[in-house]
């Protein structure tokens, strides 16, 4: 046994604590039955969610003949890329890659602008004192509880008035001031001690300087999460783009997939439709893979503060 010094020896497999009790070094925690049940339910839900996704991916590599013959086989007998080549060759009739570019422009622009609007609004509702601030905020919160479809017709008339039909702006501008996102930023900022603001004000900093130099670095995790919400919301939106776009070249990918599905289903080209769907989910999948750690950081309302 190695010596650690005069009269000292390295601890063995068990250590003696005051009172003479031996505590085993390799102590294993026992999972509670309730925790096991929760894990089991989550695993089942994960499997139920992932099976259709995997089936879509594998079907995209099946030839049309194989799909018609063995549509319910989970894995293709022969992996082919003919469906992806079909999308490239039919780019004039079904410009899938053009749709992806449209969705990328809309989603990135909407996400960036949403972060700017929500951050400023959250700062105003959490840090700037003005008459009726809390009342106004909770009125907005109450209004936001109405279903989104209620606003479809008024929103369409507003967009048409501005001449934004078949324009990216029709999908970028609406929804920038999402009240739920403002609520998240407001509560996140409330977790930051106001003494920091007061110290900055003593040094001569104004509201904009405090917002830019103190608040923005502190709330970065929640802003990234809001960007992800705004990006995926704009990318996955289906009903609104089908109303404001009738030009096939300017259509985003969700509305484009509907047009593609109507044609491909008639000719039993499900593999090509699945290939287009796989291309459509790649951007959001990559975004969440690389930014998932910010979701965990945003759960702690003081995660933006350093010790």
TILUMMAR-533819 format. One record per residue (C-alpha): residue number from 1; residue in three letters; x, y, z. Coordinates in nm, 2 decimals, always signed. Example, Ala and Ser with C-alpha at 12.3 -4.5 7.8 and 13.67 -1.06 7.14 Angstrom:
2
+------+------+--------+--------+--------+
: resi : resn :      X :      Y :      Z :
+------+------+--------+--------+--------+
:    1 :  ALA :  +1.23 :  -0.45 :  +0.78 :
:    2 :  SER :  +1.37 :  -0.11 :  +0.71 :
+------+------+--------+--------+--------+
END
This chain:
307
+------+------+--------+--------+--------+
: resi : resn :      X :      Y :      Z :
+------+------+--------+--------+--------+
:    1 :  UNK :  +0.00 :  +0.00 :  +0.00 :
:    2 :  UNK :  +0.15 :  +0.33 :  -0.10 :
:    3 :  UNK :  +0.25 :  +0.57 :  +0.18 :
:    4 :  UNK :  +0.11 :  +0.93 :  +0.17 :
:    5 :  UNK :  +0.34 :  +1.06 :  +0.44 :
:    6 :  UNK :  +0.45 :  +0.97 :  +0.79 :
:    7 :  UNK :  +0.19 :  +0.77 :  +0.96 :
:    8 :  UNK :  -0.06 :  +0.81 :  +0.67 :
:    9 :  UNK :  -0.19 :  +0.54 :  +0.43 :
:   10 :  UNK :  -0.41 :  +0.55 :  +0.13 :
:   11 :  UNK :  -0.77 :  +0.47 :  +0.20 :
:   12 :  UNK :  -0.89 :  +0.12 :  +0.11 :
:   13 :  UNK :  -1.22 :  +0.00 :  -0.03 :
:   14 :  UNK :  -1.40 :  +0.14 :  +0.27 :
:   15 :  UNK :  -1.35 :  +0.45 :  +0.49 :
:   16 :  UNK :  -1.41 :  +0.49 :  +0.86 :
:   17 :  UNK :  -1.61 :  +0.80 :  +0.96 :
:   18 :  UNK :  -1.65 :  +0.94 :  +1.31 :
:   19 :  UNK :  -1.86 :  +0.70 :  +1.50 :
:   20 :  UNK :  -1.68 :  +0.39 :  +1.38 :
:   21 :  UNK :  -1.91 :  +0.32 :  +1.08 :
:   22 :  UNK :  -1.77 :  +0.18 :  +0.76 :
:   23 :  UNK :  -1.90 :  +0.35 :  +0.44 :
:   24 :  UNK :  -1.84 :  +0.15 :  +0.13 :
:   25 :  UNK :  -1.64 :  +0.34 :  -0.14 :
:   26 :  UNK :  -1.84 :  +0.20 :  -0.43 :
:   27 :  UNK :  -2.19 :  +0.30 :  -0.33 :
:   28 :  UNK :  -2.46 :  +0.24 :  -0.60 :
:   29 :  UNK :  -2.78 :  +0.44 :  -0.60 :
:   30 :  UNK :  -3.10 :  +0.24 :  -0.63 :
:   31 :  UNK :  -3.35 :  +0.38 :  -0.88 :
:   32 :  UNK :  -3.70 :  +0.44 :  -0.75 :
:   33 :  UNK :  -3.99 :  +0.26 :  -0.92 :
:   34 :  UNK :  -4.15 :  +0.59 :  -1.01 :
:   35 :  UNK :  -3.83 :  +0.70 :  -1.18 :
:   36 :  UNK :  -3.80 :  +0.38 :  -1.37 :
:   37 :  UNK :  -4.17 :  +0.42 :  -1.49 :
:   38 :  UNK :  -4.09 :  +0.78 :  -1.61 :
:   39 :  UNK :  -3.79 :  +0.65 :  -1.81 :
:   40 :  UNK :  -3.99 :  +0.37 :  -1.96 :
:   41 :  UNK :  -4.27 :  +0.62 :  -2.07 :
:   42 :  UNK :  -4.01 :  +0.85 :  -2.22 :
:   43 :  UNK :  -3.84 :  +0.57 :  -2.41 :
:   44 :  UNK :  -4.17 :  +0.45 :  -2.55 :
:   45 :  UNK :  -4.26 :  +0.81 :  -2.66 :
:   46 :  UNK :  -3.91 :  +0.85 :  -2.82 :
:   47 :  UNK :  -3.95 :  +0.53 :  -3.01 :
:   48 :  UNK :  -4.31 :  +0.62 :  -3.13 :
:   49 :  UNK :  -4.17 :  +0.96 :  -3.24 :
:   50 :  UNK :  -3.86 :  +0.83 :  -3.42 :
:   51 :  UNK :  -4.01 :  +0.54 :  -3.61 :
:   52 :  UNK :  -4.19 :  +0.76 :  -3.87 :
:   53 :  UNK :  -3.88 :  +0.97 :  -3.91 :
:   54 :  UNK :  -3.66 :  +0.67 :  -3.97 :
:   55 :  UNK :  -3.92 :  +0.52 :  -4.21 :
:   56 :  UNK :  -3.93 :  +0.84 :  -4.41 :
:   57 :  UNK :  -3.55 :  +0.84 :  -4.44 :
:   58 :  UNK :  -3.53 :  +0.47 :  -4.55 :
:   59 :  UNK :  -3.82 :  +0.51 :  -4.79 :
:   60 :  UNK :  -3.64 :  +0.79 :  -4.96 :
:   61 :  UNK :  -3.37 :  +0.54 :  -5.06 :
:   62 :  UNK :  -3.62 :  +0.29 :  -5.21 :
:   63 :  UNK :  -3.69 :  +0.27 :  -5.59 :
:   64 :  UNK :  -4.05 :  +0.34 :  -5.70 :
:   65 :  UNK :  -4.08 :  -0.03 :  -5.81 :
:   66 :  UNK :  -3.97 :  -0.16 :  -5.47 :
:   67 :  UNK :  -4.20 :  +0.08 :  -5.28 :
:   68 :  UNK :  -4.50 :  -0.04 :  -5.49 :
:   69 :  UNK :  -4.40 :  -0.40 :  -5.42 :
:   70 :  UNK :  -4.30 :  -0.38 :  -5.06 :
:   71 :  UNK :  -4.42 :  -0.05 :  -4.92 :
:   72 :  UNK :  -4.42 :  -0.16 :  -4.56 :
:   73 :  UNK :  -4.07 :  -0.30 :  -4.55 :
:   74 :  UNK :  -3.88 :  -0.09 :  -4.30 :
:   75 :  UNK :  -3.55 :  -0.12 :  -4.48 :
:   76 :  UNK :  -3.50 :  -0.11 :  -4.86 :
:   77 :  UNK :  -3.37 :  -0.43 :  -5.02 :
:   78 :  UNK :  -3.15 :  -0.21 :  -5.25 :
:   79 :  UNK :  -3.04 :  +0.14 :  -5.14 :
:   80 :  UNK :  -3.07 :  +0.38 :  -5.43 :
:   81 :  UNK :  -3.05 :  +0.76 :  -5.48 :
:   82 :  UNK :  -3.29 :  +0.78 :  -5.77 :
:   83 :  UNK :  -3.54 :  +0.98 :  -5.57 :
:   84 :  UNK :  -3.29 :  +1.25 :  -5.50 :
:   85 :  UNK :  -3.18 :  +1.25 :  -5.86 :
:   86 :  UNK :  -3.54 :  +1.29 :  -5.96 :
:   87 :  UNK :  -3.57 :  +1.61 :  -5.75 :
:   88 :  UNK :  -3.26 :  +1.75 :  -5.92 :
:   89 :  UNK :  -3.39 :  +1.67 :  -6.27 :
:   90 :  UNK :  -3.74 :  +1.81 :  -6.20 :
:   91 :  UNK :  -3.61 :  +2.13 :  -6.05 :
:   92 :  UNK :  -3.80 :  +2.34 :  -6.32 :
:   93 :  UNK :  -4.14 :  +2.18 :  -6.23 :
:   94 :  UNK :  -4.07 :  +2.13 :  -5.86 :
:   95 :  UNK :  -3.79 :  +2.37 :  -5.74 :
:   96 :  UNK :  -3.73 :  +2.20 :  -5.41 :
:   97 :  UNK :  -3.39 :  +2.35 :  -5.36 :
:   98 :  UNK :  -3.53 :  +2.70 :  -5.44 :
:   99 :  UNK :  -3.80 :  +2.63 :  -5.18 :
:  100 :  UNK :  -3.53 :  +2.55 :  -4.93 :
:  101 :  UNK :  -3.35 :  +2.87 :  -5.01 :
:  102 :  UNK :  -3.67 :  +3.07 :  -4.96 :
:  103 :  UNK :  -3.74 :  +2.91 :  -4.63 :
:  104 :  UNK :  -3.38 :  +2.97 :  -4.52 :
:  105 :  UNK :  -3.40 :  +3.34 :  -4.60 :
:  106 :  UNK :  -3.74 :  +3.38 :  -4.43 :
:  107 :  UNK :  -3.65 :  +3.18 :  -4.12 :
:  108 :  UNK :  -3.31 :  +3.34 :  -4.06 :
:  109 :  UNK :  -3.45 :  +3.69 :  -4.11 :
:  110 :  UNK :  -3.75 :  +3.62 :  -3.89 :
:  111 :  UNK :  -3.53 :  +3.46 :  -3.62 :
:  112 :  UNK :  -3.28 :  +3.75 :  -3.61 :
:  113 :  UNK :  -3.54 :  +4.02 :  -3.61 :
:  114 :  UNK :  -3.75 :  +3.84 :  -3.35 :
:  115 :  UNK :  -3.45 :  +3.83 :  -3.11 :
:  116 :  UNK :  -3.40 :  +4.20 :  -3.15 :
:  117 :  UNK :  -3.77 :  +4.29 :  -3.09 :
:  118 :  UNK :  -3.82 :  +4.05 :  -2.80 :
:  119 :  UNK :  -3.50 :  +4.15 :  -2.63 :
:  120 :  UNK :  -3.59 :  +4.52 :  -2.64 :
:  121 :  UNK :  -3.95 :  +4.46 :  -2.53 :
:  122 :  UNK :  -3.84 :  +4.23 :  -2.25 :
:  123 :  UNK :  -3.60 :  +4.49 :  -2.12 :
:  124 :  UNK :  -3.87 :  +4.75 :  -2.13 :
:  125 :  UNK :  -4.12 :  +4.54 :  -1.94 :
:  126 :  UNK :  -3.86 :  +4.43 :  -1.68 :
:  127 :  UNK :  -3.63 :  +4.73 :  -1.62 :
:  128 :  UNK :  -3.80 :  +5.05 :  -1.74 :
:  129 :  UNK :  -4.07 :  +5.19 :  -1.50 :
:  130 :  UNK :  -4.36 :  +5.35 :  -1.67 :
:  131 :  UNK :  -4.73 :  +5.39 :  -1.58 :
:  132 :  UNK :  -4.94 :  +5.09 :  -1.65 :
:  133 :  UNK :  -4.64 :  +4.87 :  -1.74 :
:  134 :  UNK :  -4.76 :  +4.55 :  -1.57 :
:  135 :  UNK :  -5.12 :  +4.61 :  -1.67 :
:  136 :  UNK :  -5.03 :  +4.65 :  -2.04 :
:  137 :  UNK :  -4.81 :  +4.34 :  -2.03 :
:  138 :  UNK :  -5.08 :  +4.12 :  -1.88 :
:  139 :  UNK :  -5.34 :  +4.25 :  -2.13 :
:  140 :  UNK :  -5.10 :  +4.15 :  -2.41 :
:  141 :  UNK :  -5.06 :  +3.81 :  -2.24 :
:  142 :  UNK :  -5.43 :  +3.77 :  -2.23 :
:  143 :  UNK :  -5.48 :  +3.87 :  -2.59 :
:  144 :  UNK :  -5.21 :  +3.62 :  -2.70 :
:  145 :  UNK :  -5.42 :  +3.33 :  -2.56 :
:  146 :  UNK :  -5.66 :  +3.36 :  -2.85 :
:  147 :  UNK :  -5.60 :  +3.10 :  -3.13 :
:  148 :  UNK :  -5.38 :  +3.22 :  -3.41 :
:  149 :  UNK :  -5.63 :  +3.14 :  -3.68 :
:  150 :  UNK :  -5.85 :  +3.42 :  -3.54 :
:  151 :  UNK :  -5.60 :  +3.67 :  -3.68 :
:  152 :  UNK :  -5.56 :  +3.51 :  -4.02 :
:  153 :  UNK :  -5.81 :  +3.73 :  -4.21 :
:  154 :  UNK :  -5.70 :  +4.06 :  -4.05 :
:  155 :  UNK :  -5.33 :  +3.97 :  -4.09 :
:  156 :  UNK :  -5.39 :  +3.89 :  -4.46 :
:  157 :  UNK :  -5.56 :  +4.22 :  -4.52 :
:  158 :  UNK :  -5.28 :  +4.41 :  -4.35 :
:  159 :  UNK :  -5.02 :  +4.22 :  -4.56 :
:  160 :  UNK :  -5.22 :  +4.28 :  -4.88 :
:  161 :  UNK :  -5.24 :  +4.65 :  -4.79 :
:  162 :  UNK :  -4.86 :  +4.67 :  -4.77 :
:  163 :  UNK :  -4.83 :  +4.49 :  -5.10 :
:  164 :  UNK :  -4.64 :  +4.19 :  -4.94 :
:  165 :  UNK :  -4.83 :  +3.91 :  -5.12 :
:  166 :  UNK :  -4.57 :  +3.68 :  -5.27 :
:  167 :  UNK :  -4.30 :  +3.87 :  -5.07 :
:  168 :  UNK :  -4.07 :  +3.74 :  -4.80 :
:  169 :  UNK :  -4.19 :  +4.02 :  -4.57 :
:  170 :  UNK :  -4.53 :  +3.85 :  -4.54 :
:  171 :  UNK :  -4.37 :  +3.57 :  -4.34 :
:  172 :  UNK :  -4.09 :  +3.76 :  -4.18 :
:  173 :  UNK :  -4.27 :  +4.05 :  -4.01 :
:  174 :  UNK :  -4.58 :  +3.88 :  -3.86 :
:  175 :  UNK :  -4.51 :  +3.73 :  -3.52 :
:  176 :  UNK :  -4.19 :  +3.92 :  -3.44 :
:  177 :  UNK :  -4.33 :  +4.04 :  -3.11 :
:  178 :  UNK :  -4.44 :  +3.70 :  -2.98 :
:  179 :  UNK :  -4.57 :  +3.76 :  -2.63 :
:  180 :  UNK :  -4.47 :  +3.42 :  -2.50 :
:  181 :  UNK :  -4.10 :  +3.50 :  -2.60 :
:  182 :  UNK :  -4.13 :  +3.84 :  -2.44 :
:  183 :  UNK :  -4.25 :  +3.67 :  -2.13 :
:  184 :  UNK :  -3.95 :  +3.44 :  -2.12 :
:  185 :  UNK :  -3.70 :  +3.73 :  -2.16 :
:  186 :  UNK :  -3.89 :  +3.95 :  -1.91 :
:  187 :  UNK :  -3.87 :  +3.67 :  -1.64 :
:  188 :  UNK :  -3.51 :  +3.59 :  -1.73 :
:  189 :  UNK :  -3.41 :  +3.96 :  -1.68 :
:  190 :  UNK :  -3.60 :  +3.97 :  -1.35 :
:  191 :  UNK :  -3.35 :  +3.71 :  -1.23 :
:  192 :  UNK :  -3.06 :  +3.95 :  -1.28 :
:  193 :  UNK :  -3.01 :  +4.17 :  -0.97 :
:  194 :  UNK :  -3.10 :  +4.53 :  -1.02 :
:  195 :  UNK :  -2.79 :  +4.63 :  -0.82 :
:  196 :  UNK :  -2.59 :  +4.57 :  -1.14 :
:  197 :  UNK :  -2.80 :  +4.84 :  -1.32 :
:  198 :  UNK :  -2.77 :  +5.08 :  -1.03 :
:  199 :  UNK :  -2.39 :  +5.04 :  -1.03 :
:  200 :  UNK :  -2.38 :  +5.10 :  -1.40 :
:  201 :  UNK :  -2.60 :  +5.41 :  -1.36 :
:  202 :  UNK :  -2.36 :  +5.55 :  -1.10 :
:  203 :  UNK :  -2.08 :  +5.51 :  -1.36 :
:  204 :  UNK :  -2.29 :  +5.72 :  -1.60 :
:  205 :  UNK :  -2.44 :  +5.44 :  -1.82 :
:  206 :  UNK :  -2.78 :  +5.50 :  -1.98 :
:  207 :  UNK :  -3.05 :  +5.25 :  -2.06 :
:  208 :  UNK :  -2.91 :  +5.16 :  -2.40 :
:  209 :  UNK :  -2.56 :  +5.11 :  -2.26 :
:  210 :  UNK :  -2.70 :  +4.89 :  -1.98 :
:  211 :  UNK :  -2.90 :  +4.69 :  -2.23 :
:  212 :  UNK :  -2.61 :  +4.64 :  -2.47 :
:  213 :  UNK :  -2.32 :  +4.58 :  -2.23 :
:  214 :  UNK :  -2.49 :  +4.41 :  -1.93 :
:  215 :  UNK :  -2.82 :  +4.26 :  -2.03 :
:  216 :  UNK :  -2.75 :  +4.12 :  -2.37 :
:  217 :  UNK :  -2.44 :  +3.91 :  -2.25 :
:  218 :  UNK :  -2.64 :  +3.79 :  -1.95 :
:  219 :  UNK :  -2.94 :  +3.67 :  -2.14 :
:  220 :  UNK :  -2.76 :  +3.52 :  -2.43 :
:  221 :  UNK :  -2.88 :  +3.16 :  -2.36 :
:  222 :  UNK :  -3.25 :  +3.25 :  -2.36 :
:  223 :  UNK :  -3.20 :  +3.47 :  -2.68 :
:  224 :  UNK :  -3.05 :  +3.17 :  -2.86 :
:  225 :  UNK :  -3.34 :  +2.96 :  -2.75 :
:  226 :  UNK :  -3.58 :  +3.22 :  -2.88 :
:  227 :  UNK :  -3.40 :  +3.23 :  -3.21 :
:  228 :  UNK :  -3.44 :  +2.86 :  -3.23 :
:  229 :  UNK :  -3.81 :  +2.89 :  -3.16 :
:  230 :  UNK :  -3.86 :  +3.17 :  -3.41 :
:  231 :  UNK :  -3.65 :  +2.99 :  -3.68 :
:  232 :  UNK :  -3.83 :  +2.66 :  -3.65 :
:  233 :  UNK :  -4.17 :  +2.83 :  -3.62 :
:  234 :  UNK :  -4.11 :  +3.02 :  -3.95 :
:  235 :  UNK :  -3.96 :  +2.71 :  -4.11 :
:  236 :  UNK :  -4.24 :  +2.47 :  -4.02 :
:  237 :  UNK :  -4.53 :  +2.72 :  -4.07 :
:  238 :  UNK :  -4.76 :  +2.58 :  -4.33 :
:  239 :  UNK :  -5.10 :  +2.75 :  -4.33 :
:  240 :  UNK :  -4.99 :  +3.11 :  -4.35 :
:  241 :  UNK :  -4.74 :  +3.06 :  -4.65 :
:  242 :  UNK :  -5.02 :  +2.88 :  -4.84 :
:  243 :  UNK :  -5.23 :  +3.19 :  -4.81 :
:  244 :  UNK :  -4.98 :  +3.46 :  -4.90 :
:  245 :  UNK :  -4.78 :  +3.28 :  -5.17 :
:  246 :  UNK :  -4.91 :  +3.17 :  -5.51 :
:  247 :  UNK :  -4.58 :  +3.20 :  -5.70 :
:  248 :  UNK :  -4.42 :  +2.85 :  -5.71 :
:  249 :  UNK :  -4.07 :  +3.00 :  -5.73 :
:  250 :  UNK :  -4.12 :  +3.21 :  -5.41 :
:  251 :  UNK :  -4.30 :  +2.95 :  -5.21 :
:  252 :  UNK :  -4.13 :  +2.82 :  -4.89 :
:  253 :  UNK :  -4.06 :  +2.45 :  -4.84 :
:  254 :  UNK :  -4.36 :  +2.36 :  -4.63 :
:  255 :  UNK :  -4.61 :  +2.50 :  -4.89 :
:  256 :  UNK :  -4.40 :  +2.35 :  -5.17 :
:  257 :  UNK :  -4.41 :  +2.00 :  -5.02 :
:  258 :  UNK :  -4.79 :  +2.02 :  -5.02 :
:  259 :  UNK :  -4.78 :  +2.10 :  -5.39 :
:  260 :  UNK :  -4.53 :  +1.82 :  -5.45 :
:  261 :  UNK :  -4.74 :  +1.58 :  -5.25 :
:  262 :  UNK :  -5.05 :  +1.64 :  -5.45 :
:  263 :  UNK :  -4.86 :  +1.55 :  -5.77 :
:  264 :  UNK :  -4.64 :  +1.27 :  -5.64 :
:  265 :  UNK :  -4.93 :  +1.09 :  -5.47 :
:  266 :  UNK :  -5.10 :  +1.06 :  -5.80 :
:  267 :  UNK :  -4.81 :  +0.89 :  -5.96 :
:  268 :  UNK :  -4.72 :  +0.68 :  -5.66 :
:  269 :  UNK :  -4.38 :  +0.84 :  -5.62 :
:  270 :  UNK :  -4.37 :  +0.83 :  -5.24 :
:  271 :  UNK :  -4.00 :  +0.78 :  -5.24 :
:  272 :  UNK :  -3.94 :  +1.12 :  -5.41 :
:  273 :  UNK :  -4.17 :  +1.29 :  -5.17 :
:  274 :  UNK :  -3.99 :  +1.13 :  -4.87 :
:  275 :  UNK :  -3.66 :  +1.25 :  -5.02 :
:  276 :  UNK :  -3.78 :  +1.61 :  -5.04 :
:  277 :  UNK :  -3.91 :  +1.58 :  -4.68 :
:  278 :  UNK :  -3.56 :  +1.46 :  -4.56 :
:  279 :  UNK :  -3.40 :  +1.76 :  -4.73 :
:  280 :  UNK :  -3.65 :  +1.98 :  -4.56 :
:  281 :  UNK :  -3.57 :  +1.86 :  -4.20 :
:  282 :  UNK :  -3.19 :  +1.88 :  -4.23 :
:  283 :  UNK :  -3.15 :  +2.25 :  -4.14 :
:  284 :  UNK :  -3.37 :  +2.24 :  -3.83 :
:  285 :  UNK :  -3.21 :  +1.91 :  -3.72 :
:  286 :  UNK :  -2.86 :  +2.05 :  -3.75 :
:  287 :  UNK :  -2.96 :  +2.37 :  -3.57 :
:  288 :  UNK :  -3.09 :  +2.18 :  -3.27 :
:  289 :  UNK :  -2.79 :  +1.94 :  -3.26 :
:  290 :  UNK :  -2.54 :  +2.22 :  -3.24 :
:  291 :  UNK :  -2.75 :  +2.44 :  -3.00 :
:  292 :  UNK :  -2.91 :  +2.19 :  -2.77 :
:  293 :  UNK :  -2.69 :  +2.29 :  -2.47 :
:  294 :  UNK :  -2.84 :  +2.64 :  -2.47 :
:  295 :  UNK :  -3.18 :  +2.48 :  -2.39 :
:  296 :  UNK :  -3.03 :  +2.35 :  -2.06 :
:  297 :  UNK :  -2.87 :  +2.68 :  -1.98 :
:  298 :  UNK :  -3.19 :  +2.86 :  -2.04 :
:  299 :  UNK :  -3.37 :  +2.65 :  -1.77 :
:  300 :  UNK :  -3.16 :  +2.83 :  -1.51 :
:  301 :  UNK :  -3.29 :  +3.18 :  -1.48 :
:  302 :  UNK :  -2.95 :  +3.30 :  -1.35 :
:  303 :  UNK :  -2.74 :  +3.11 :  -1.59 :
:  304 :  UNK :  -2.62 :  +3.42 :  -1.76 :
:  305 :  UNK :  -2.45 :  +3.55 :  -1.44 :
:  306 :  UNK :  -2.09 :  +3.46 :  -1.36 :
:  307 :  UNK :  -2.00 :  +3.40 :  -1.00 :
+------+------+--------+--------+--------+
END
